[in-house]
Amino acid sequence: MQYQQTLNRPATYSGVGLHSGNRVTMTFLPAPANAGIRFRRVDLEGKPEIEARVENVVENHRSTTLARGNTRVHTVEHVLAAFAGYGIDNAVVELDSNEPPIADGSSRQFCKMIQAAGLVDQSEPQEPYKVTAPVKLRMGETEMALFPDDGFRITCTSSDKEARFTQFFSIELTPQSWEKELSDARTFCFYEEIEYLIKNGLIKGGSLENAVVIRDDAVLTTEPLRYPEEFVRHKILDIVGDLSLLGRPLRGHLIAVKPSHAANCELVRLVSAQMRRPLAAAQAFGPPPAVPAGEAAGKAAPAEGGDSETVLDAEQVMNLLPHRYPFLMIDRVTKMDGDFITAVKNVTINEPFFQGHFPGHPIMPGVLQLEAIAQVAGILMMKRSETGGHLAYFMSAEDVKWRKPVTPGDVLVIEVEMTRVRGKIAKAKGVCKVRGDIVSEATVTFMLWENP
């Protein structure tokens, strides 16, 4: 049996962020068993933490960004790859800015930090997830297929749109092969991309000291390439970091063609869904759990929203909101704690919108999921301020994303966090989930107005 690992002592490094250009000091700290990898922003009030899980990924175009509320950490993949490469399960990454230092564009410096800190076994066993059936993904030019395997192997082919510098590499990942064959591979870009990146406020900390630039058939770098296939090896390094967002070590063989951060994270979501499937089946077909001695015999089993308690029932919700059937998007509120609220909407085939929205293939309109987020945010605002005689008016929506279809029989769990309140105007981040998967998300702004 292999046990979880953490660091033996802290280790610190200072540098600049690749995209932000901000000066940053980063410290790796030990963490208790089952804590996972967490990023802590010590420059913000309350030192908020973000767990390195795919549920917290909010952007993955050129790098992977994690967020919780209005707290963000950009470009986490190289740090995560170092922890995953060495098999470290639990650690805290303290930052005094919004992005880890890029160092030389690889994970070399982070490996040195881990070596200086040392590793220590913990009392809890490590629980790798072994892929049980093939998982396949096609996203744009990217194709990925993950197959069952006793180890963790990645086979990758990379190239640009013009098939320049097409490279292939395959590796069985162990702490030894990680350190020797992958950790030194540097990030790279093509010369013609630089103008776009600069115009979009990226690579403010980029230079030939921390990236390799490809111009036509030439390679611009301050030192010779570290590996014959350095570009594809760095792609694999990114994959290792992004796949660690599963929250558990992975056992399988991944074959990837022209991978990207977006595809890497989507693959993690697919693996996560496979990982939950046996539990969902057991819950669906197994007998109800026994009621522990001393508890009320009639106590309800936990609902899908993660909480059996009803904080506000339908009648209480209608006392707060002016909406009525068929436009009331909330059946009940299951949790309310400070700036957080969770509500539930049971989606049935009898919903009136199914009559005209994709007849014969019923899918809940995404705009109604957005409306559900806004209604839940309005309830939170009114309960938080205890303002009677007011309405919450929906003003705007940003960063709206619809990820998966919602169909009859689904239970829509709406989770909202208040991120900013100024007088009667508030902003909140909301997600809609079905069986634990995020199906839609948005940031909404609304205003409290006196009820006419």
Helices and strands as residue ranges (DSSP letters): E 3-7, E 11-16, E 23-30, E 37-41, E 49-51, G 54-56, E 57-59, E 65-68, E 71-73, H 77-86, E 91-95, H 108-117, E 119-125, E 129-130, E 135-139, E 142-147, E 152-158, E 167-172, H 175-177, I 178-182, E 188-190, G 191-193, H 194-199, E 212-215, E 218-220, H 230-243, G 244-246, E 250-257, H 261-285, H 314-320, E 332-337, E 340-346, G 352-355, H 366-385, E 390-402, E 411-422, E 425-434, E 437-450
